[in-house]
């Protein structure tokens, strides 16, 4: 179970770190969330590149809806292991615009 919880924490932290106005100013909240998930799914190299250069983020916004599934992976794993729904509460919120520092002027 610790692997599932650890994955959920790492995923939410990565998505939170990408929750910044320089990445999502032209996207709906859902599209921005799915694009951030697509960046995370692309791997560490892409993730680090996006943190260094916001223009690397843009190509992942083309059609990111497939990446929505990544958001529910910890919940599905938890249910598969325990047979119960998980009322997940991670340290960082992955919802769009939840990183107050990332959206400050």
ZAKEMI-713764 format. One record per residue: residue number from 0; x, y, z of N, C-alpha, C in turn. Coordinates in Angstrom, 3 decimals. Each point is the difference from the previous one (the first is absolute). Layout:
DOBA_num_nx_ny_nz_cax_cay_caz_cx_cy_cz
DOBA_NUM_X_Y_Z_X_Y_Z_X_Y_Z
...
***
This chain:
DOBA_num_nx_ny_nz_cax_cay_caz_cx_cy_cz
DOBA_0_0.818_-1.191_0.000_-0.818_1.191_0.000_0.865_1.259_0.000
DOBA_1_1.170_-0.090_0.625_0.874_1.172_0.063_0.442_0.444_-1.394
DOBA_2_0.123_-0.930_-0.938_0.358_0.369_-1.372_-1.104_0.825_-0.653
DOBA_3_-1.238_-0.376_0.240_-1.132_0.733_-0.570_-0.065_1.403_0.588
DOBA_4_0.134_0.089_1.297_-0.041_1.310_0.658_1.184_0.852_-0.450
DOBA_5_1.172_-0.600_-0.083_1.184_0.722_-0.469_-0.157_0.503_-1.422
DOBA_6_-0.572_-0.843_-0.869_-0.241_0.419_-1.380_-0.972_1.177_-0.038
DOBA_7_-1.074_-0.079_0.776_-0.989_1.086_0.032_0.644_1.299_0.471
DOBA_8_0.854_-0.074_0.994_0.681_1.197_0.505_0.951_0.580_-1.047
DOBA_9_0.779_-0.843_-0.643_0.940_0.473_-1.011_-0.730_0.590_-1.208
DOBA_10_-1.078_-0.645_-0.418_-0.783_0.500_-1.127_-0.602_1.363_0.339
DOBA_11_-0.612_0.121_1.167_-0.623_1.276_0.353_1.049_1.096_0.142
DOBA_12_1.168_-0.321_0.513_1.070_1.002_0.131_0.493_0.456_-1.367
DOBA_13_0.175_-0.947_-0.922_0.454_0.361_-1.349_-1.026_0.883_-0.701
DOBA_14_-1.272_-0.362_0.100_-1.056_0.801_-0.627_-0.089_1.378_0.633
DOBA_15_0.180_0.061_1.303_-0.025_1.273_0.722_1.151_0.898_-0.463
DOBA_16_1.170_-0.563_-0.185_1.159_0.786_-0.440_-0.221_0.595_-1.389
DOBA_17_-0.791_-0.670_-0.822_-0.299_0.498_-1.351_-1.204_0.947_-0.018
DOBA_18_-0.620_0.189_1.123_-1.191_0.860_0.101_0.448_1.454_0.142
DOBA_19_0.342_0.593_-1.134_0.538_1.364_-0.030_-0.609_0.761_-1.172
DOBA_20_-0.160_1.299_0.193_-0.657_0.804_-1.030_0.771_0.024_-1.314
DOBA_21_1.323_-0.139_0.024_0.754_0.043_-1.251_-0.274_-1.214_-0.890
DOBA_22_-0.613_-1.040_0.564_-0.345_-1.178_-0.793_-1.462_-0.007_-0.444
DOBA_23_-0.903_0.432_0.864_-1.409_-0.243_-0.260_-0.882_1.184_-0.237
DOBA_24_0.553_1.119_-0.346_-0.812_1.207_-0.106_-1.048_-0.039_-1.106
DOBA_25_0.150_-0.837_-1.013_-0.965_-0.037_-1.112_-0.838_-1.273_-0.029
DOBA_26_0.046_-0.808_1.036_-0.695_-1.282_0.011_-1.128_0.003_1.033
DOBA_27_-1.040_-0.784_-0.263_-1.027_-0.210_1.031_0.655_-0.767_1.156
DOBA_28_-0.647_0.009_1.155_0.559_-0.711_1.153_0.221_-1.482_-0.296
DOBA_29_-0.978_-0.644_-0.642_0.147_-1.423_-0.324_1.118_-0.236_-1.002
DOBA_30_0.035_0.786_-1.062_1.058_-0.167_-1.006_1.372_0.230_0.608
DOBA_31_0.094_0.960_0.908_1.264_0.278_0.669_0.419_-1.177_0.880
DOBA_32_-0.932_-0.561_0.733_0.292_-1.165_0.838_0.455_-1.176_-0.847
DOBA_33_-0.713_-0.302_-1.075_0.354_-1.136_-0.849_1.336_0.216_-0.701
DOBA_34_0.296_1.246_-0.356_1.283_0.296_-0.627_1.129_-0.206_0.996
DOBA_35_-0.191_0.440_1.219_1.017_-0.235_1.030_0.196_-1.496_0.209
DOBA_36_-1.086_-0.772_-0.021_0.109_-1.449_0.133_0.759_-0.604_-1.185
DOBA_37_-0.225_0.535_-1.190_0.719_-0.486_-1.185_1.496_0.267_0.122
DOBA_38_0.350_1.143_0.541_1.420_0.323_0.217_0.611_-0.989_0.993
DOBA_39_-0.696_-0.272_1.089_0.498_-0.952_0.993_0.133_-1.389_-0.627
DOBA_40_-0.984_-0.406_-0.778_0.044_-1.312_-0.645_1.147_-0.119_-1.003
DOBA_41_0.438_1.121_-0.542_1.101_-0.015_-0.973_1.344_-0.293_0.657
DOBA_42_0.078_0.095_1.314_1.212_-0.388_0.699_0.783_1.151_0.599
DOBA_43_0.986_-0.380_0.780_0.813_0.951_0.767_0.711_1.023_-0.881
DOBA_44_0.548_-0.447_-1.127_0.739_0.917_-0.865_-0.903_1.118_-0.512
DOBA_45_-1.179_-0.366_-0.470_-0.952_1.002_-0.494_-0.457_0.890_1.146
DOBA_46_-0.334_-0.607_1.132_-0.441_0.763_1.167_1.042_1.052_0.385
DOBA_47_1.248_-0.418_0.110_1.072_0.935_0.347_0.184_1.072_-1.068
DOBA_48_-0.141_-0.384_-1.265_0.119_0.972_-1.092_-1.087_1.061_0.074
DOBA_49_-1.215_-0.418_0.309_-1.117_0.945_0.120_0.244_0.967_1.155
DOBA_50_0.526_-0.505_1.110_0.291_0.880_1.131_1.058_1.043_-0.362
DOBA_51_0.902_-0.349_-0.894_1.045_0.926_-0.418_-0.453_0.954_-1.100
DOBA_52_-0.903_-0.483_-0.862_-0.414_0.780_-1.171_-1.495_-0.206_-0.249
DOBA_53_-0.844_0.954_0.373_-1.453_-0.148_-0.156_-0.459_-0.273_-1.432
DOBA_54_0.780_0.346_-1.005_-0.424_-0.263_-1.386_-0.043_-1.492_-0.311
DOBA_55_0.698_-0.813_0.769_-0.019_-1.452_-0.195_-1.371_-0.571_0.378
DOBA_56_-0.749_0.714_0.808_-1.321_-0.436_0.458_-1.033_-0.009_-1.129
DOBA_57_0.076_0.979_-0.875_-1.022_0.245_-1.022_-0.357_-1.209_-0.861
DOBA_58_0.948_-0.758_-0.535_-0.384_-1.135_-0.852_-0.852_-1.056_0.708
DOBA_59_0.097_-0.080_1.309_-0.771_-0.995_0.741_-1.458_0.395_0.160
DOBA_60_-0.336_1.231_-0.351_-1.371_0.493_0.107_-0.843_-0.293_-1.234
DOBA_61_0.578_-0.619_-1.012_-0.713_-0.258_-1.248_-1.243_-0.850_0.219
DOBA_62_0.121_-1.149_0.609_-1.149_-0.856_0.320_0.354_-0.843_1.211
DOBA_63_-0.056_0.595_1.194_0.479_-0.694_1.194_-1.032_-0.860_0.719
DOBA_64_-1.191_-0.169_-0.563_-1.064_-0.696_0.737_0.369_-1.432_0.365
DOBA_65_0.867_-0.637_-0.792_0.429_-1.366_0.310_0.687_-0.065_1.367
DOBA_66_0.649_1.091_0.419_0.772_0.005_1.241_-0.878_0.092_1.250
DOBA_67_-1.280_0.256_-0.181_-0.908_0.050_1.149_0.049_-1.314_0.785
DOBA_68_0.180_-1.108_-0.686_0.032_-1.307_0.663_1.095_-0.094_1.052
DOBA_69_1.112_0.695_-0.214_1.093_-0.019_0.973_-0.467_0.524_1.359
DOBA_70_-0.905_0.949_-0.012_-0.475_0.608_1.245_-0.695_-1.009_0.912
DOBA_71_-0.613_-1.016_-0.585_-0.781_-0.963_0.770_0.748_-1.303_0.272
DOBA_72_1.227_-0.093_-0.439_0.776_-1.223_0.181_0.157_-0.384_1.467
DOBA_73_0.370_0.921_0.892_0.119_-0.409_1.406_-1.323_-0.484_0.601
DOBA_74_-1.090_0.655_-0.370_-1.312_-0.390_0.528_-0.400_-1.395_-0.473
DOBA_75_0.263_-0.279_-1.270_-0.320_-1.334_-0.535_0.869_-1.066_0.646
DOBA_76_1.270_0.298_0.219_0.902_-0.956_0.644_-0.438_-0.267_1.439
DOBA_77_-0.361_1.043_0.703_-0.467_-0.139_1.384_-1.231_-0.909_0.059
DOBA_78_-0.958_0.267_-0.887_-1.224_-0.808_-0.007_0.298_-1.449_-0.365
DOBA_79_0.919_-0.189_-0.920_0.339_-1.370_-0.416_0.641_-0.777_1.159
DOBA_80_0.815_0.692_0.789_0.687_-0.645_1.118_-0.928_-0.223_1.185
DOBA_81_-0.808_1.016_0.323_-0.814_-0.064_1.219_-1.454_-0.383_-0.242
DOBA_82_-0.471_0.200_-1.225_-1.409_-0.229_-0.282_-0.884_1.165_0.415
DOBA_83_0.618_1.076_0.476_-0.742_1.159_0.480_0.380_1.249_-0.774
DOBA_84_-0.912_0.979_0.006_0.298_1.306_-0.587_0.990_0.723_0.899
DOBA_85_0.830_0.832_-0.609_0.996_0.744_0.769_-0.399_1.459_0.068
DOBA_86_-0.093_0.510_1.203_-0.256_1.424_0.197_1.367_0.681_0.075
DOBA_87_0.612_0.153_-1.166_1.381_0.468_-0.093_0.130_1.442_0.457
DOBA_88_1.009_0.225_0.812_0.314_1.347_0.462_1.521_0.135_-0.008
DOBA_89_0.537_0.517_-1.086_1.438_0.151_-0.127_0.440_1.362_0.531
DOBA_90_1.275_0.121_0.242_0.546_1.253_0.537_-0.221_1.164_-0.954
DOBA_91_0.123_-0.252_-1.302_-0.171_1.036_-1.016_-1.253_-0.290_-0.816
DOBA_92_-0.730_1.036_-0.316_-1.158_-0.140_-0.874_0.469_0.056_-1.454
DOBA_93_-0.545_-0.864_-0.838_0.371_0.071_-1.416_-1.006_0.800_-0.813
DOBA_94_-1.049_0.500_0.640_-1.003_0.790_-0.716_0.629_1.273_-0.568
DOBA_95_-0.471_0.412_-1.148_0.530_1.192_-0.657_-0.199_1.236_0.873
DOBA_96_1.014_0.815_0.031_0.031_1.276_0.727_0.060_-0.171_1.515
DOBA_97_0.389_-1.161_0.492_0.110_-0.202_1.443_1.368_0.422_0.539
DOBA_98_0.987_0.131_-0.859_1.331_0.449_0.409_-0.011_1.530_0.037
DOBA_99_-0.289_0.556_1.154_-0.163_1.443_0.141_1.261_0.755_-0.427
DOBA_100_1.163_-0.511_0.374_1.251_0.655_-0.399_0.196_-0.025_-1.503
DOBA_101_-0.457_-1.048_-0.651_0.148_-0.118_-1.447_-0.878_0.955_-0.791
DOBA_102_-1.021_0.532_0.662_-0.931_0.910_-0.673_0.087_1.432_0.510
DOBA_103_0.951_0.243_0.910_0.164_1.351_0.549_0.544_0.942_-1.066
DOBA_104_-0.389_1.256_0.087_0.506_1.001_-0.954_1.310_0.567_0.430
***
